[in-house]
């Protein structure tokens, strides 16, 4: 009975176009952000279970935030613009390695080490530039042919970062370490600080992505996705729409890759951004919901939490299961769920969430 919009009148265009037009949604999102930015760090500092555990911050919440950001970039390209891509891991790697080069300096061209924030953003812009280049084939091919073209970028950059030692500053082992995380005098060291840093990036980029897909450029992406020929006849330029989707998507994925390397891993090698990472992001988008910003968070949460539950629940029930069996169960559950959602609910968990909200708005008097 509390989730009602009766009496909430819209008197201006701004209120009618608000991201959260229902007051209860606005209160819920502000409460969630307040808990994420203030409540959870305070509980972690006071060692209140379960938020006082470093494992929760370092191994669950931190990768959840960064992979959710990467999934937003993938969803812009696949869910909103309809351009299939299997090279997301490569664009994460571009963002990570170029941010590392900008952060450590390029003496051969006289570029000194840049602050970490600018290095991360420039890593994203580098990924956007490469994304535009690999998005050019989308003007002539689509579907499975485009997915093969983007898959080529994955294998090419896996080879490039492994063989060209310039990207690793000629490190003998091929592994590199991120520079010290200093943001305007704030040195990020502890798990709580890393969590807050990732949360700030995700909040800003999720808000920007939400407004982009609701605006003119977002409507162009969706028109290209639904029927590109009709969109072109309506005056939408496929060149601009597709390449802008590749650029924005690659930029967000590149920033997520830089955060993954700098904040989560600390030191990494090219295998950290293999094709497995691309498939993982694709699974997040499909399970969470194509064409939904919320679905990126739901898909990332499911992909990360489900393996942990498979490790905890059988042991709590006294059922001994080997690690190999758990790994196979993960593949079985992921594959079965993807097949089920593609058949029954192509828009994933996000659509189920919307259906639940619609039922609450009319319960107990549906019409």
WOKA-V625239 format. One record per pair of residues at least 4 apart in sequence whose ideal C-beta (glycine too) atoms are under 7 Angstrom apart, sorted by the first residue. I is the first residue (numbers start at 1). GAP is how many residues later the second one is. D is the distance in Angstrom with one decimal. If there is no record, write none. Layout:
I GAP D
I GAP D
This chain:
2 22 7.0
3 21 5.5
3 357 4.4
3 358 6.0
4 357 6.8
5 17 5.0
5 356 6.5
8 14 6.6
8 15 5.7
10 5 4.5
10 6 4.5
10 11 7.0
11 4 6.5
12 4 7.0
13 4 6.0
14 4 6.9
19 191 6.0
20 5 4.0
20 6 4.6
20 9 6.0
23 4 6.3
24 4 6.2
25 4 6.3
26 4 6.3
27 4 6.1
28 4 6.3
29 4 6.4
30 4 6.2
31 4 6.4
32 4 6.2
33 4 6.0
34 4 5.5
34 5 6.4
35 4 3.9
35 5 6.0
36 4 5.8
36 163 5.9
37 162 6.6
38 4 6.1
39 4 6.3
40 4 6.2
40 11 5.5
41 4 6.2
41 151 5.2
41 155 6.3
42 4 6.3
43 5 4.2
43 8 4.0
43 9 6.7
44 7 4.9
44 8 5.6
44 13 6.3
44 148 5.3
45 147 6.7
46 6 6.8
47 5 3.5
48 4 5.3
50 6 5.8
51 5 6.3
54 4 5.4
54 137 5.1
55 4 5.1
56 4 5.3
56 5 6.1
57 4 5.3
57 5 6.2
57 134 4.0
57 135 6.4
57 138 5.0
58 4 5.8
58 133 4.7
60 4 6.0
60 244 6.4
61 4 6.4
61 134 5.6
62 4 6.6
62 132 6.0
62 133 5.7
62 136 5.8
62 201 6.9
62 202 5.5
63 4 5.6
63 201 5.9
63 241 6.3
64 4 6.1
64 236 5.5
64 237 6.2
64 240 5.4
65 4 6.7
65 133 4.3
65 134 5.9
65 137 4.8
66 4 6.7
66 132 5.7
66 190 5.5
66 193 4.9
66 194 5.0
66 198 5.9
67 4 6.2
67 217 6.7
67 233 4.7
68 4 6.7
68 134 6.1
68 228 5.3
68 229 4.9
68 232 4.3
69 132 6.6
69 133 4.9
69 136 5.8
69 183 6.5
69 186 7.0
69 187 4.2
70 4 6.5
70 18 6.7
70 22 6.2
70 183 5.3
70 186 3.7
70 211 5.5
71 4 6.0
71 210 5.6
71 213 4.4
71 214 5.6
71 217 6.9
71 225 3.8
71 228 6.1
71 229 5.5
72 4 6.7
72 133 6.6
72 134 6.2
72 137 5.1
72 180 5.8
72 221 6.2
72 224 4.7
73 176 4.6
73 179 3.3
73 180 3.8
73 183 6.5
74 4 5.8
74 11 7.0
74 14 5.2
74 175 6.7
74 179 6.7
74 207 4.8
74 208 6.7
74 211 5.1
75 4 4.1
75 5 6.7
75 210 4.9
75 215 6.8
75 220 6.9
75 221 5.4
76 4 5.2
76 5 6.8
76 133 6.4
76 169 6.1
76 172 5.7
76 173 4.5
76 176 7.0
77 4 5.6
77 6 5.2
77 8 5.4
77 168 5.4
77 169 6.4
77 172 3.8
78 5 6.6
78 6 6.0
78 7 6.3
78 207 5.9
78 212 6.5
79 206 6.1
79 211 3.8
79 212 3.9
79 213 6.8
80 133 5.5
80 138 6.4
80 141 4.6
80 142 5.9
80 145 6.5
80 211 5.6
81 140 4.1
81 143 5.8
81 144 5.5
81 161 6.6
81 164 3.7
82 142 6.4
82 143 3.1
83 55 5.3
83 63 6.2
83 159 6.3
83 162 6.3
84 59 6.6
84 62 5.5
84 63 4.3
85 62 6.9
85 65 4.3
86 61 5.1
86 64 5.2
86 65 4.3
86 68 6.4
86 192 5.4
86 196 7.0
87 4 6.4
87 47 6.8
87 63 4.1
87 64 6.1
87 66 3.9
87 67 4.4
87 191 6.2
88 4 6.5
88 165 5.6
88 189 7.0
88 190 4.5
88 193 4.6
89 4 6.4
89 65 5.9
89 184 4.5
89 185 6.0
89 186 6.0
89 188 3.7
89 189 3.9
90 4 6.5
90 63 4.8
90 64 4.5
90 67 4.1
90 183 6.9
91 4 6.6
91 36 4.5
91 39 7.0
91 40 6.0
91 159 4.8
91 162 4.3
91 163 5.6
91 166 6.7
92 4 6.3
92 161 5.6
92 162 6.9
92 164 6.2
92 165 3.0
92 168 6.3
92 181 5.0
92 185 6.4
93 4 6.0
93 64 5.6
93 68 5.9
93 164 6.1
93 177 6.6
93 180 3.6
94 4 5.8
94 32 5.7
94 33 4.3
94 36 5.5
94 63 6.5
94 160 5.7
94 163 6.9
95 4 6.0
95 28 4.1
95 29 5.5
95 31 6.9
95 32 4.5
95 158 6.8
95 159 2.8
95 160 6.0
95 162 3.6
95 163 4.5
96 4 6.4
96 27 6.7
96 161 4.4
96 162 5.3
96 164 6.6
96 165 3.6
96 172 6.8
96 177 6.8
97 4 6.5
97 64 5.7
97 70 4.7
98 4 6.3
98 24 6.7
98 25 4.3
98 28 3.9
99 4 5.9
99 20 4.6
99 21 5.1
99 23 6.8
99 24 3.1
99 159 3.8
99 163 6.7
100 4 6.1
100 76 5.7
100 78 6.7
100 161 7.0
101 5 6.0
101 66 6.7
102 12 4.9
102 16 7.0
102 17 4.0
102 20 4.8
102 21 6.6
103 10 6.0
103 11 6.2
103 13 5.9
103 16 3.7
103 76 4.5
104 9 5.6
104 65 6.3
104 75 6.0
105 6 5.8
105 7 5.2
105 8 4.0
106 5 4.2
114 4 4.6
114 5 5.0
115 4 6.8
116 4 6.3
116 63 6.4
116 65 5.6
116 66 6.1
116 67 6.2
116 146 6.9
117 4 6.5
117 66 5.6
118 4 6.0
119 4 6.3
120 4 6.8
120 135 6.0
120 138 4.3
120 139 6.8
120 142 6.8
121 4 6.6
121 134 6.9
122 4 6.4
123 4 6.6
123 131 5.4
123 132 6.9
123 135 4.3
124 4 6.4
124 127 4.5
124 130 4.0
124 131 3.9
124 134 6.8
125 4 6.5
125 126 6.5
126 4 6.7
126 128 6.5
127 4 6.0
127 123 4.5
127 124 6.2
127 126 6.2
127 127 2.6
128 4 6.6
128 119 4.5
128 122 4.7
128 123 3.9
128 126 6.6
129 4 7.0
130 4 6.4
130 120 6.7
131 4 5.8
131 115 4.5
131 116 5.8
131 118 6.5
131 119 2.6
132 111 5.4
132 114 5.7
132 115 5.2
134 15 6.9
134 16 6.1
134 19 4.8
135 107 6.1
135 108 5.2
135 111 3.1
137 4 5.3
137 9 6.4
137 12 4.5
138 4 6.5
138 8 5.5
138 104 4.8
139 99 6.5
139 100 6.1
139 103 6.5
141 4 4.0
141 5 5.2
141 8 6.6
142 4 5.1
144 4 6.5
145 4 6.7
146 4 6.4
147 4 6.1
148 4 6.8
151 4 6.9
152 4 6.0
153 4 6.1
154 4 6.3
154 121 5.2
154 124 5.8
155 4 6.5
156 4 6.1
157 4 6.1
158 4 6.3
158 112 5.8
158 116 6.5
159 4 5.8
160 4 5.4
161 6 5.3
161 109 4.4
162 12 6.7
162 108 4.7
165 5 4.6
168 6 5.8
168 8 4.9
169 7 6.9
171 4 6.3
171 5 5.8
174 95 5.5
175 92 5.8
175 93 6.8
175 94 4.6
176 91 6.5
176 92 6.7
177 89 6.5
177 90 4.2
178 83 5.9
178 84 4.2
178 88 5.7
178 89 6.9
180 7 6.9
181 6 6.8
181 7 3.9
181 81 6.3
181 82 6.9
182 4 7.0
182 5 5.3
183 5 6.6
188 5 4.5
188 6 5.7
188 9 5.3
189 4 6.2
191 4 6.1
192 4 6.5
193 4 6.3
194 4 6.4
194 69 5.1
195 4 6.1
196 4 6.5
197 4 6.8
197 66 6.1
198 4 6.1
198 61 6.0
198 65 5.7
199 4 6.1
200 4 6.4
201 4 6.1
201 54 6.9
201 58 6.1
202 4 5.7
203 4 6.4
204 4 6.4
205 4 6.1
205 47 5.9
205 50 6.9
206 4 6.2
206 87 6.1
207 4 6.5
208 4 6.2
209 4 6.4
209 43 6.9
209 84 5.9
210 4 6.5
210 83 5.1
211 4 6.2
212 5 6.0
212 6 5.5
212 36 6.8
213 5 3.6
214 4 5.7
216 4 6.6
217 4 6.6
217 27 6.2
218 4 6.5
219 4 6.3
220 4 6.5
220 16 5.1
220 21 4.5
221 4 6.3
221 20 5.9
221 24 5.3
222 4 6.2
223 8 3.8
223 11 6.9
223 13 5.5
224 4 4.9
224 7 5.1
224 12 6.7
224 14 6.2
224 17 4.8
224 18 6.4
227 4 6.3
228 4 6.3
228 10 5.9
229 4 6.6
230 4 6.4
231 5 4.2
232 4 6.1
232 6 5.6
236 5 5.8
237 4 6.3
238 4 5.7
239 4 6.1
240 4 5.8
241 4 6.5
242 4 6.5
243 4 6.2
244 4 6.2
245 4 5.9
246 4 5.9
247 4 6.2
248 4 6.6
249 4 6.2
250 4 5.9
251 4 6.6
252 4 6.4
253 4 6.3
254 4 6.6
255 4 6.4
256 4 6.1
257 4 6.4
257 16 6.6
258 4 5.8
259 4 4.9
260 4 5.1
260 5 6.3
261 4 5.3
261 7 5.1
265 7 6.3
268 4 4.3
273 4 5.4
275 4 6.3
276 4 6.2
277 4 6.6
278 4 6.4
279 4 6.3
280 4 6.6
280 23 6.4
281 4 6.7
282 4 6.4
283 4 5.9
283 20 6.2
283 51 5.9
283 55 6.6
284 4 5.7
284 12 6.6
284 15 3.6
284 16 5.1
284 19 5.3
285 5 6.2
285 11 6.7
285 14 6.1
286 4 6.7
286 52 5.5
286 55 6.7
286 62 6.5
287 12 4.5
287 15 5.7
287 50 6.1
287 51 6.5
287 54 6.3
287 61 5.5
287 62 6.5
288 4 6.9
288 7 3.4
288 8 5.6
288 10 4.3
288 11 2.5
288 60 5.1
288 61 5.5
288 62 6.0
289 6 2.7
289 9 6.8
289 58 4.8
289 59 3.3
289 60 5.8
289 61 3.0
289 62 5.8
290 56 6.7
290 57 6.2
290 58 6.7
291 56 6.8
292 55 6.7
292 58 3.7
294 4 6.3
294 56 4.9
294 59 6.7
295 4 5.8
295 53 5.2
295 54 6.2
295 55 3.5
296 4 6.3
297 4 6.2
298 4 6.4
298 51 4.3
298 52 6.1
299 4 6.2
299 49 6.8
299 50 6.9
300 4 6.2
301 4 5.6
302 4 5.6
305 4 6.1
306 4 6.5
306 27 6.6
307 4 6.6
307 23 5.4
308 4 6.2
309 4 5.5
310 16 5.0
310 19 5.7
310 20 6.5
311 15 6.1
312 4 6.1
313 4 6.3
314 5 4.1
314 7 4.6
321 4 4.9
321 5 5.7
323 4 6.5
324 4 6.5
325 4 6.3
326 4 6.7
328 4 6.3
329 4 6.1
330 4 6.1
331 4 6.0
332 4 6.1
333 4 6.0
334 4 6.3
335 4 6.4
336 4 6.2
337 4 6.1
338 4 6.2
339 4 6.5
340 4 5.7
341 4 5.3
341 5 6.8
341 7 5.5
342 4 5.8
345 6 5.5
345 7 6.5
347 4 3.5
349 4 6.3
350 4 6.6
351 4 6.4
352 4 6.5
353 4 6.6
354 4 6.4
355 4 6.5
356 4 6.5
357 4 6.5
358 4 7.0
359 4 5.8
362 4 4.6
362 5 6.3
